Amino acid sequence: MAAPIKIQFVDRREYNPQDPIQEIDLADIRITAPAEISVCFPSPQGHKQNNFNGFLSPVDITKDGQSAVKNQKILILKTSDYNTLKEKSTISKCNVKDGKKCIDIIQISISFKQPKGCLGFLFEQPRYTAEVVRAGECPNGKDADGDETTIVLIEWEDNDQIPPFAEIDSIRGINSLSQITYQFDQLTNLIISPDPAGDPGDPIKSATEYSPSQITRIYPSQLQVVTQTNEYKNGITSDTNCIAVLDTGLKFSTQGASYQDKSGNFIDFKVANPFLTCGLESDSLGYNAVTDYLKVYKAAILDYDPNNIAFGFYSEVFKKIQNMELTREDIINTPYDDNLVDEIDEAGCCKPQVGRHGTIISAIINQKNNWPVLPVKVFNAAGFGTFFDLLCGLNYVIGQKKAGLNIQALNASFVGSFLEGSQELNFLEEKFQEIASLGIWIASAAGNEDVNLDSNKKYPACFSIDKMITVGTATIPYLVNRNNSPTNYEQNLAPSIRQAILNLPALTLLASPQNLSIIRDTNWLSTNNISPQVVHLAVGNSDIETDELPSPFYSGSETFTGTSIATAYTSAMMTVHLPYNGNRNSLIDLLSSGRQSDTLRSTVNNGRLMLVNTEH
């Protein structure tokens, strides 16, 4: 059984995009499959030819609440074998209406492993046609034989005879007369699904537990090509220090200044100048690893029914492709931040136009020392991605660093849960280890679930990597005293909640307002995920002595909370000291200015605390 992964953004707050966008009502965004079953495959009936008229597959749900993209597998093939498959098994499909728009598709023949107890050895296993959805643009590294490998995402048509999470037994080229059977490793394409509300809470949001009411609307993706690149790259060369940001992308402006910074100045984002590598365009502004958009491209070229587009928020992208406004190359080379939704929080309060997560992170980093960011889009408009997308994004960062781009740090403002010892977890750790081995420092969010990471591990936060700094948050809490009891200080409150508490009815408070008092503690305490071993640094706001961190935008007194934002501030502060050849502890001492809090020692390694304010 493949390992589970549930990844959530550790926060997401409102960012006004200042552009009108049509709204789409959200119905069901998850499809629940039957509980896991064990069936034997039928006797062979020849080759099962698939039509592939649908795309954006639904989610497979097992009895354990684990989720993955249905009918997909990630294959790790020798690059030479993949090239052979590509040469021998590529067909051309054309638009059935006019026959002029065509797309090349690699088809392969696959068989599945029989579950234990099945007599599959008595007859040849049935074979099915699968298609290559995407091959990673960047190399995946070398295998045990020293040969270069490629990660390849394949997909097959829905079939009731193939149980969820079935393991592939063999692959062949569909048109190869030699019927070569290729060697490969495989991974499950697990769902990367953030907590839609972006608030602390249950760290596991399985597809069955996910409540559509938490997201009330998903805005149509406004993915677009940015052609005026000079405003972003002015004065930036390939040897300029930069920070890679794995997130929802960056909301570029095509009409001058991108946004107002916290001082009210109109400024442009500064974007790294990536190399021409991995077969990508030299004038790109980053990389779009989200495979969904390529499936939309295929559907638009072949004129599939747009109503089949899952979730409905790719309709505008579909139209742009049909109108020849977006090419496949445009999509891959444009990490545009189209993440925008309406949400309802746990208190039932509507939060309109929440999102632009990657844009917020990038703005915080951008404003310190004017360091450019390398936007790597691994999450789509709704904030969802897949394990394959994440791996493609990591390989892109590795490819750019090896090509010579001066990436000094990587910002990872997300956390996930994996089955310990699983192939997926081991593979992901190898990727982050390789990134660190190239001299790239990693700032990783601890997460917002209020758990101890020593016993409830999240990744990449819990990877044991020397060049990784896991970031938490801290506050000096407000304490509520009911009935003037000197020992009854019960609740830790942020400043924004104080007045709301005071205004609550007396019955709710179990005390009259006259008998209620709120005082300020004098010590910093951890918020969100904790660990005296794993969390290396806590971040707080010295202006108001809380974990509510300043917004990078010109928005009055608006603040953001969560370890995602704290991680961005850590990446930003790292720019003062990078490149840095010392060890992690000495770098953390520099970031924290040697500041340690005794009351944080049980929740943060050595109680180290970094304070930020509106100035930095």
C-alpha positions in Angstrom: 0.0 0.0 0.0 1.3 3.4 -0.9 2.1 5.9 1.8 -0.3 8.7 2.6 0.6 12.3 2.2 -1.6 15.2 3.2 0.0 18.5 2.7 -1.5 21.8 3.8 -0.6 25.4 3.5 0.1 26.5 7.0 -1.7 29.8 6.4 -3.3 31.8 3.6 -4.6 35.3 4.0 -6.4 37.9 1.9 -4.5 39.7 -0.9 -6.5 42.1 -3.0 -5.7 41.4 -6.7 -7.5 44.5 -7.8 -8.9 42.8 -10.9 -12.5 41.7 -11.6 -12.9 38.0 -11.8 -16.0 36.0 -12.6 -17.1 33.8 -9.7 -17.8 30.1 -9.9 -20.0 28.3 -7.3 -18.3 25.3 -5.9 -20.2 22.0 -5.7 -18.5 18.8 -4.8 -14.7 19.0 -5.1 -14.1 15.5 -3.9 -15.3 12.2 -5.3 -15.4 9.4 -2.8 -14.5 5.9 -4.1 -15.5 2.6 -2.5 -13.5 1.3 0.4 -10.3 -0.5 -0.6 -11.0 -3.9 -2.1 -8.9 -6.9 -3.2 -10.0 -8.4 -6.5 -8.3 -10.7 -9.0 -8.0 -9.4 -12.5 -10.1 -11.2 -15.1 -8.8 -13.6 -17.6 -7.1 -11.9 -20.6 -9.5 -10.5 -23.2 -7.0 -8.8 -25.4 -5.8 -5.2 -25.2 -8.1 -2.6 -23.5 -8.0 0.4 -25.7 -8.9 3.7 -23.9 -10.5 6.8 -25.3 -9.2 9.3 -22.7 -12.0 11.8 -23.3 -12.0 12.9 -19.7 -9.2 14.3 -17.6 -8.4 15.7 -14.2 -9.1 12.4 -12.6 -11.1 12.1 -9.4 -9.5 11.1 -6.1 -9.2 7.5 -4.9 -10.2 7.1 -1.3 -9.3 4.1 0.8 -10.7 2.9 4.0 -7.9 4.7 5.8 -8.7 8.0 4.3 -5.6 8.1 2.1 -6.0 9.9 -1.2 -4.2 9.9 -4.5 -5.1 10.8 -8.1 -7.1 8.0 -9.5 -5.7 6.0 -12.4 -2.2 7.5 -12.3 1.3 6.3 -11.4 4.7 8.0 -11.3 7.3 5.9 -13.1 11.0 6.4 -12.6 12.6 5.3 -15.9 16.1 5.4 -17.3 16.1 8.5 -19.6 17.4 6.3 -22.4 14.4 3.9 -22.0 11.9 6.8 -21.9 13.4 8.2 -25.1 13.0 4.8 -26.7 9.4 4.7 -25.6 8.8 8.2 -26.9 10.3 7.3 -30.3 8.4 4.0 -30.8 5.1 4.8 -29.1 4.1 8.3 -30.0 0.9 8.8 -31.9 -0.8 11.9 -33.1 -4.3 12.8 -32.1 -6.2 15.5 -33.9 -9.3 17.6 -33.2 -12.2 15.6 -34.6 -14.0 18.8 -35.8 -11.5 20.3 -38.1 -8.5 17.9 -37.9 -6.1 20.8 -38.0 -5.2 21.0 -34.3 -3.2 18.0 -33.3 -1.2 16.8 -30.3 1.5 14.1 -29.9 0.7 11.5 -27.3 2.9 8.6 -26.0 0.8 5.5 -25.4 2.2 2.5 -23.5 0.9 -1.0 -22.6 0.8 -1.8 -18.9 -0.2 -4.8 -16.7 -0.9 -4.8 -13.0 0.3 -7.0 -10.1 -2.2 -9.5 -8.9 -3.2 -9.2 -5.3 -2.1 -11.9 -2.9 -4.1 -15.1 -3.3 -5.0 -14.6 -6.9 -3.9 -17.2 -9.5 -2.4 -14.7 -11.9 0.5 -17.0 -12.7 -1.9 -19.4 -14.5 -2.5 -17.1 -17.4 -1.1 -14.0 -19.0 -2.2 -10.9 -17.2 -4.5 -8.6 -19.1 -2.9 -5.5 -20.5 -4.2 -1.9 -20.7 -3.4 1.1 -22.6 -2.0 4.1 -20.7 -0.9 7.5 -21.8 2.0 9.6 -20.7 0.5 12.7 -19.1 3.8 14.5 -18.5 7.5 13.6 -18.3 9.5 15.8 -15.9 11.2 18.5 -17.9 14.3 18.4 -15.7 16.5 15.3 -15.1 15.6 13.3 -12.0 19.2 12.2 -11.1 21.0 8.9 -11.6 20.0 5.4 -10.6 22.1 2.7 -9.0 23.7 1.9 -12.3 24.8 5.5 -12.8 22.3 6.1 -15.6 20.2 9.4 -15.8 16.5 8.9 -14.9 13.3 10.7 -15.8 10.1 10.9 -13.8 7.1 10.1 -15.9 3.4 10.4 -15.0 1.1 7.9 -16.7 -2.7 7.6 -16.7 -5.2 5.0 -17.8 -8.9 5.0 -18.3 -11.2 4.2 -15.4 -11.8 0.5 -15.1 -13.8 -1.3 -12.4 -11.5 -4.3 -12.6 -8.5 -2.2 -11.4 -8.6 -1.7 -7.7 -7.5 1.6 -6.1 -3.7 1.9 -5.6 -3.0 -1.1 -7.8 0.7 -1.6 -8.5 2.0 -1.8 -12.1 3.7 -5.0 -13.0 5.2 -4.3 -16.4 5.2 -1.6 -19.1 5.8 -1.9 -22.9 5.7 0.3 -25.9 2.3 0.1 -27.5 3.7 0.1 -31.1 7.0 -1.7 -30.4 7.3 -4.9 -32.4 10.1 -6.0 -30.1 7.8 -5.8 -27.1 10.6 -4.7 -24.9 9.7 -4.8 -21.2 11.2 -1.8 -19.4 12.6 -1.7 -15.9 11.1 1.0 -13.6 10.4 2.1 -10.1 6.9 3.5 -9.2 5.4 6.0 -6.8 1.8 6.8 -6.1 0.7 10.3 -7.3 -0.6 11.4 -3.9 -2.8 14.4 -3.4 -1.2 17.5 -2.0 -4.3 19.1 -0.3 -4.0 22.2 1.9 -6.4 22.9 4.7 -8.8 25.2 2.8 -9.3 27.6 5.7 -5.6 28.0 6.3 -6.2 28.0 10.0 -4.7 25.8 12.8 -6.6 22.6 13.3 -6.8 19.0 12.2 -3.5 18.3 10.4 -5.1 15.6 8.3 -7.8 16.7 5.9 -8.6 13.6 3.9 -10.9 13.7 1.0 -13.8 12.3 3.0 -13.2 14.8 5.9 -12.8 17.8 3.6 -15.8 20.1 3.8 -16.8 21.9 0.7 -18.5 24.6 2.8 -15.0 25.8 3.9 -14.4 27.0 0.4 -17.5 28.7 -0.9 -16.2 29.8 -4.3 -13.2 29.0 -6.4 -12.4 31.8 -8.9 -11.5 30.8 -12.4 -7.8 30.5 -13.1 -6.5 33.6 -14.7 -3.3 31.9 -15.8 -1.6 34.3 -18.3 1.6 34.9 -20.1 3.7 37.8 -19.0 5.6 39.3 -21.9 7.0 42.5 -20.3 9.8 40.8 -18.5 12.3 43.7 -18.3 10.5 45.3 -15.4 11.0 42.2 -13.4 14.6 41.4 -14.5 16.0 44.9 -14.6 19.6 44.7 -13.3 19.3 41.0 -12.5 21.7 38.5 -14.0 22.1 34.8 -13.6 24.8 35.2 -11.0 22.6 37.5 -8.8 21.7 35.8 -5.5 18.1 34.6 -5.4 15.7 32.5 -3.4 13.5 29.8 -4.9 9.9 29.8 -3.7 7.8 26.6 -4.0 4.3 27.7 -3.8 1.3 28.9 -5.8 3.4 31.1 -8.0 3.6 34.9 -8.3 0.9 37.3 -9.5 2.8 39.3 -12.1 1.6 42.6 -13.3 1.5 43.3 -17.1 0.8 47.0 -16.6 3.6 48.6 -14.7 4.1 48.5 -11.0 3.0 45.2 -9.4 1.9 46.3 -5.9 2.3 48.9 -3.1 4.8 47.8 -0.5 4.3 48.3 3.2 5.7 51.8 2.9 3.2 52.7 0.2 5.7 52.7 -2.6 4.7 51.3 -6.0 7.3 48.6 -6.8 7.8 45.7 -9.2 8.6 42.2 -8.1 12.2 41.2 -8.7 12.4 37.8 -10.4 15.5 35.7 -11.0 16.9 35.2 -14.5 16.8 31.4 -15.0 19.0 29.5 -17.4 18.0 27.9 -20.6 18.0 24.3 -19.2 15.7 21.3 -19.0 14.5 22.3 -22.5 12.7 25.4 -21.2 12.6 28.9 -22.5 15.5 31.2 -21.6 13.2 34.3 -21.0 10.9 32.5 -18.6 9.9 34.0 -15.3 10.1 30.7 -13.5 8.4 27.3 -13.8 4.9 25.9 -13.7 5.0 22.3 -12.4 1.2 21.9 -12.1 0.3 19.2 -14.5 -3.5 20.0 -14.5 -2.9 22.9 -16.9 -1.3 20.5 -19.4 -4.3 18.3 -19.2 -6.5 21.3 -19.9 -4.3 22.1 -22.9 -4.8 18.6 -24.3 -8.6 18.9 -23.7 -8.7 22.3 -25.5 -6.7 21.2 -28.5 -8.8 18.1 -29.0 -12.0 20.0 -28.2 -13.1 17.8 -25.4 -16.3 19.0 -23.7 -15.2 21.8 -21.3 -17.9 20.7 -18.8 -15.6 17.8 -18.1 -13.1 20.1 -16.5 -12.9 19.1 -12.9 -13.9 21.8 -10.4 -14.8 24.2 -13.2 -12.1 26.7 -12.5 -10.0 26.0 -15.6 -12.7 27.3 -18.0 -10.9 30.5 -18.8 -7.6 28.7 -19.4 -9.5 26.3 -21.7 -10.8 29.3 -23.8 -7.4 30.9 -24.0 -5.9 27.8 -25.4 -8.6 27.3 -27.9 -8.1 30.9 -29.0 -4.4 30.3 -29.4 -3.6 32.7 -26.6 -1.7 30.0 -24.6 0.7 27.4 -25.9 2.0 24.3 -24.0 5.3 26.1 -23.7 3.6 29.2 -22.3 2.0 27.2 -19.6 5.2 25.5 -18.5 7.2 28.7 -18.5 4.5 30.8 -16.6 4.3 30.4 -12.8 1.4 32.7 -12.5 -0.3 32.9 -9.1 -4.0 32.2 -9.8 -4.7 31.0 -6.3 -7.9 32.8 -5.3 -11.0 31.5 -3.4 -13.7 32.6 -1.0 -13.7 30.8 2.4 -15.7 30.5 5.5 -13.7 30.1 8.7 -14.5 28.0 11.7 -16.5 30.8 13.2 -18.7 31.0 10.1 -17.2 34.3 8.9 -16.8 34.8 5.2 -13.3 35.6 3.9 -13.6 36.9 0.3 -10.8 36.6 -2.2 -8.3 34.7 0.0 -5.2 33.4 -1.6 -2.2 34.6 -3.6 -0.2 32.6 -1.1 3.0 32.5 -3.2 2.7 36.2 -4.0 2.6 37.0 -0.3 5.6 34.8 0.5 7.5 36.3 -2.5 6.7 39.9 -1.5 8.1 39.4 2.0 11.3 37.9 0.7 11.6 40.5 -2.1 11.5 43.5 0.2 14.6 42.4 2.2 17.8 43.5 0.4 15.9 43.5 -2.9 16.7 39.8 -3.5 14.9 38.3 -6.5 12.8 35.2 -6.2 12.6 32.2 -8.5 8.8 31.4 -8.5 8.2 27.6 -8.8 4.5 26.9 -9.1 3.5 23.6 -7.6 -0.1 24.4 -6.4 -3.0 25.3 -8.6 -5.7 27.9 -8.5 -7.5 26.2 -5.6 -4.3 25.5 -3.8 -4.1 21.8 -4.7 -1.2 19.9 -6.3 0.1 16.4 -6.6 3.2 14.6 -5.5 4.4 14.5 -9.1 4.0 18.3 -9.4 6.1 18.8 -6.2 8.8 16.5 -7.5 8.9 18.3 -10.9 9.3 21.6 -9.0 12.2 20.3 -6.9 13.9 18.9 -10.0 13.6 22.3 -11.6 15.4 24.0 -8.6 18.1 21.4 -8.8 18.5 21.8 -12.6 18.7 25.6 -12.3 21.3 25.4 -9.6 23.4 22.9 -11.5 23.1 25.1 -14.6 24.7 28.0 -12.6 21.7 30.0 -11.3 22.9 31.4 -7.9 20.1 30.0 -5.7 21.1 30.5 -2.1 17.9 29.4 -0.4 14.6 27.6 -0.9 11.4 28.6 0.9 9.0 25.7 1.7 5.9 27.1 3.3 3.9 23.8 3.5 3.9 20.7 5.6 2.7 17.1 5.0 2.2 13.8 6.7 3.8 10.6 5.3 3.9 7.0 6.4 7.3 6.5 8.0 9.6 4.4 5.9 7.5 4.7 2.7 8.9 5.0 -0.8 7.4 8.4 -1.2 8.9 9.8 2.0 12.3 8.4 1.2 12.2 9.7 -2.3 11.2 13.2 -1.1 13.9 13.2 1.5 16.5 12.4 -1.2 15.4 15.4 -3.2 15.7 17.8 -0.3 19.1 16.2 0.6 20.3 16.8 -2.9 19.2 20.4 -2.8 21.1 21.0 0.5 24.2 19.2 -1.0 24.2 21.9 -3.7 24.7 24.6 -1.0 21.1 25.7 -0.9 19.7 26.5 2.6 16.1 25.5 3.2 13.6 27.4 5.3 10.7 25.0 6.2 7.4 25.7 7.9 6.7 23.8 11.1 3.0 23.8 10.5 -0.1 25.1 12.3 -1.8 22.0 13.7 -0.8 22.6 17.4 1.0 19.2 17.6 4.4 18.1 18.9 6.5 17.2 15.9 8.5 14.7 18.0 5.5 12.4 18.0 3.4 13.7 15.1 5.9 14.2 12.3 5.4 16.5 9.4 7.6 16.9 6.3 9.8 18.5 5.0 9.9 20.1 8.5 11.1 16.9 10.2 13.8 15.9 7.7 17.2 15.7 9.4 19.1 17.9 7.0 22.0 20.1 8.1 21.0 23.0 5.9 17.3 23.0 6.8 15.9 25.5 9.4 12.4 24.6 10.6 10.4 27.6 11.6 7.7 28.0 14.3 5.9 31.0 15.8 5.7 32.6 19.3 3.6 35.2 21.1 3.3 36.9 24.5 -0.2 35.8 25.2 -3.2 37.7 26.6 -4.8 35.9 29.5 -8.5 35.9 30.4 -9.4 36.0 34.1 -13.0 35.0 34.9 -14.6 36.1 38.2 -11.4 37.8 39.3 -9.9 34.6 40.3 -6.1 35.0 40.7 -5.5 31.4 39.4 -8.1 31.3 36.6 -6.2 32.7 33.6 -7.6 30.3 31.0 -7.2 31.5 27.5 -4.3 32.8 25.4 -5.6 35.5 23.1 -4.2 37.5 20.3 -4.9 41.3 20.4 -7.5 41.0 17.6 -9.7 38.8 19.8 -9.6 40.8 23.0 -12.5 43.1 22.2 -14.6 40.3 20.8 -14.3 38.5 24.1 -15.2 41.5 26.1 -18.3 42.0 24.0 -19.6 38.4 24.5 -22.8 37.9 26.5 -22.3 37.3 30.3 -23.9 33.9 30.0 -21.3 32.8 27.5 -18.5 34.0 29.7 -19.9 32.5 32.8 -19.2 35.9 34.4 -20.4 39.4 34.1 -18.2 41.8 32.1 -17.4 43.5 35.4 -15.9 40.3 36.7 -13.8 39.7 33.6 -10.3 41.0 33.1 -7.6 40.5 30.5 -4.0 40.8 31.3 -0.7 40.4 29.4 1.7 37.7 30.2 5.4 38.6 30.3 6.9 35.5 28.6 7.1 34.4 25.0 5.2 31.1 24.3 5.1 28.9 21.2 2.1 28.8 19.0 1.3 26.3 16.3 3.5 23.2 15.9 6.3 22.7 18.5 9.3 20.5 19.1 12.5 21.2 21.2 14.3 19.0 18.7 12.8 19.8 15.3 11.7 23.4 15.5 14.9 25.4 15.3 13.6 28.9 15.5 10.4 30.7 16.6 9.3 34.1 15.0 7.4 36.8 16.7 6.5 40.5 16.1 8.4 42.8 18.4 6.0 45.7 17.7 2.9 44.1 19.2 4.7 41.1 20.9 2.5 38.5 19.1 2.8 35.9 16.3 0.8 38.3 14.1 3.4 39.3 11.5 3.4 42.5 9.4 1.9 42.4 5.9 4.3 43.1 3.0 1.6 45.2 1.4 0.3 48.7 2.0 -2.7 47.7 3.9 -2.8 49.7 7.1 -2.5 47.5 10.2 -3.1 44.2 8.5 -1.1 41.3 9.8 -0.7 37.7 8.8 -0.3 34.7 11.1 1.1 31.2 10.8 4.4 29.5 10.3 4.1 29.9 6.5 4.6 33.7 6.9 7.2 33.1 9.6 9.1 31.0 7.2 9.0 33.7 4.6 10.4 36.2 7.1 13.2 33.7 8.0 14.1 33.4 4.3 14.1 37.2 4.0 16.3 37.6 7.0 18.7 34.9 5.7 19.5 37.2 2.8 21.6 39.3 5.1 23.9 36.4 5.8 23.9 34.4 2.6 25.9 32.9 1.1 26.8 31.2 4.4 29.3 28.4 4.9 29.0 27.9 8.6 26.8 25.4 10.4 23.0 25.6 11.1 23.4 26.6 14.7 25.6 29.5 14.0 23.3 30.8 11.2 20.3 30.5 13.6 22.3 32.5 16.2 22.7 35.2 13.6 19.0 35.2 12.7 17.9 35.4 16.3 20.7 37.9 17.3 21.6 35.4 20.0 18.1 35.8 21.6 16.9 32.9 23.6 13.8 32.6 25.8 13.7 30.2 28.7 9.9 29.8 28.3 10.5 28.5 24.7 13.1 25.9 25.5 10.5 23.1 25.9 9.0 23.8 22.5 11.8 25.3 20.4 15.4 24.2 20.1 17.4 26.2 22.7 14.4 28.6 22.9 15.8 30.6 20.0 13.6 33.5 19.0 13.7 35.8 16.0 11.8 39.1 16.3 10.6 41.1 13.2 8.7 44.3 12.9 7.3 46.7 10.3 10.8 47.6 9.4 12.0 44.1 8.5 
